[in-house]
């Protein structure tokens, strides 16, 4: 019998009754009970989200072959990992690769484009997407095994999806030579239409199907708001038995989100029926102590913060009284600070 992981006990709102999900028309992919968490009006225009009320929702569904997870089948080879993967900030790309001790390194999505989101009149804007096809020829990646983490700001993610085919993005990533690429991380926001949640989950799965079809090893990006999402992922993992590695973005702000995420991850580990490695992007072990204590051998941590701390602030990690502290390590070379940060973090996660 599967370990339990319960849906929220929130009471329905006026907006819940107005959401089309409550009628059951999206079964079996969206359970009507999900409508009780709706806290805002389901919009008809695509400016904010693609909701159940969107007049063009069938077009978006066709784009991802419907909401069902069963249309995506992948094969995943064994992927080599170390306990900590530093995601290398573009400010370090010109460092010699032999100065970085880590063999497996990460690259963030925004750093493979020549421009990143900026702000104009208080609003986030994005320049036309231009792929830096030679990014892995940068000195820091010599002799390294790079993984592309397809997470980033919402404006970048949504613009990339719109331009995915125009950019020939899946093929471009394959030609660049990444060891693997994660599924694109489309945002889920509690309180919004469950149709938009289901669509974004399927868009992420569709992205790994496209990367996989181009010949790149893929790492599914698993994310969830409740146990109904988790059950979908668990079923999909069981139907794709070669998948031994997934990634979960843990860059949340509220402490309670850590406990929620922890229980969901443990649910997957205990019910999938095989060894599963989970890459936690941006994880803080303090927010998920039970996970790191009981399942440490199944966890890999990937962080960009340790390279940003080194390259921008010359900040070096130290463990003091069981907590991670930052000290100013100027004028220690940036590469030495990063190497120290990786080693220290690998020790830090053993505390829990």
C-alpha positions, 0 to 999 in steps of 0.5 A, spaced: 500 500 500 502 506 498 504 511 503 499 517 504 500 524 502 493 528 502 490 533 498 489 540 502 483 541 506 482 548 504 474 550 503 472 551 496 471 559 494 466 562 490 472 562 484 472 554 485 465 553 483 466 558 477 472 553 474 470 548 469 474 543 472 469 542 478 464 539 472 469 533 471 470 535 464 478 534 464 477 527 467 481 523 468 487 528 468 484 533 472 480 531 478 474 536 480 476 536 487 482 540 485 478 546 483 477 547 491 483 550 491 482 556 486 483 563 489 482 567 483 478 568 477 480 563 471 482 568 465 479 567 458 485 571 455 492 568 455 495 574 458 496 571 465 495 563 465 492 558 460 486 557 464 480 552 463 476 558 460 481 560 455 478 560 448 484 557 445 485 552 450 484 546 445 490 549 441 495 549 447 492 542 448 494 539 441 501 542 442 502 538 448 498 532 445 493 533 450 494 533 458 495 525 459 502 523 461 502 517 457 504 520 451 511 521 453 515 515 453 523 516 454 529 511 455 534 514 460 541 511 461 545 511 467 548 518 469 554 519 473 553 524 479 557 527 485 553 529 492 554 536 490 553 539 483 556 547 482 552 551 477 557 555 474 555 562 473 557 566 466 562 570 470 566 564 471 566 562 464 573 564 462 576 560 468 581 555 466 577 548 467 583 545 471 582 550 476 575 547 478 575 540 482 568 538 480 567 534 474 560 534 473 557 541 473 551 545 471 549 551 467 543 555 468 538 556 462 539 564 462 546 563 461 546 559 454 543 566 451 546 572 449 541 576 453 537 575 460 531 578 462 532 586 464 527 591 467 524 597 464 519 602 467 518 597 473 516 591 468 521 585 466 522 585 459 526 580 454 531 581 448 530 577 443 533 570 444 539 568 441 543 562 443 550 562 445 552 555 441 559 555 443 558 556 450 561 549 452 567 551 449 568 556 454 575 555 458 571 553 464 568 547 461 574 544 458 574 536 461 567 537 464 561 534 464 555 539 463 548 539 465 543 544 463 538 546 468 532 548 464 529 553 470 529 560 470 525 566 470 518 565 468 518 571 462 524 567 459 521 560 460 515 562 456 518 566 451 523 560 450 517 555 449 514 560 444 520 560 440 522 553 441 521 550 434 523 557 431 530 556 435 530 549 433 532 549 440 532 541 442 537 540 436 541 546 438 542 543 445 544 536 442 549 539 438 552 543 444 554 537 447 551 537 454 551 530 458 543 531 459 538 537 460 532 537 465 525 538 463 523 545 463 520 548 469 514 551 468 511 555 474 505 552 478 502 557 483 497 555 488 490 558 487 490 558 480 486 554 475 488 547 475 487 546 468 493 551 467 497 547 472 496 540 468 498 544 462 504 546 465 506 539 467 505 536 461 509 542 457 515 540 461 514 533 460 513 535 452 520 538 453 523 532 455 520 528 449 523 533 444 530 533 447 530 526 448 527 526 440 533 530 438 538 525 442 540 528 448 539 524 455 533 528 459 532 528 466 525 529 468 523 535 472 518 533 477 514 538 481 507 538 484 502 542 488 498 536 492 498 528 492 494 528 486 500 531 482 504 526 485 500 520 483 501 522 476 508 523 477 509 516 480 504 512 475 509 515 469 515 513 473 513 506 473 511 506 466 518 509 464 522 504 468 529 506 465 528 513 469 533 513 475 534 520 475 529 526 476 530 533 478 526 538 483 526 545 484 527 547 491 528 554 491 522 556 495 521 562 500 517 559 505 519 554 511 512 551 510 514 549 503 520 545 505 516 541 509 511 540 504 516 538 498 520 534 503 513 529 504 512 529 497 519 527 495 519 522 500 512 519 498 516 518 491 522 515 494 518 510 498 513 508 492 516 508 486 519 501 487 526 502 485 532 506 486 531 513 484 536 519 484 533 526 485 537 532 484 534 538 488 536 544 485 537 550 490 536 546 496 537 547 503 537 541 508 535 545 514 528 545 510 528 538 509 532 535 515 528 528 515 529 527 507 537 528 508 537 524 514 534 518 511 535 518 504 541 522 503 544 517 498 538 518 493 540 526 494 544 530 489 544 538 490 545 542 485 546 550 486 548 556 483 549 560 489 555 557 491 558 560 484 555 566 485 557 567 492 564 566 489 565 570 483 561 576 486 562 576 493 568 572 494 564 569 499 566 562 502 562 557 506 564 555 513 560 550 518 559 553 525 555 550 530 552 546 525 550 552 521 552 554 514 556 561 515 559 566 509 566 569 510 569 574 506 575 570 503 578 576 499 583 576 495 583 568 495 582 566 487 575 565 485 576 558 483 579 556 490 573 559 493 568 555 489 572 549 490 572 550 498 564 551 497 563 545 494 567 541 499 564 544 505 557 544 502 558 536 501 560 536 508 554 540 511 549 535 508 552 530 512 550 533 518 542 532 517 
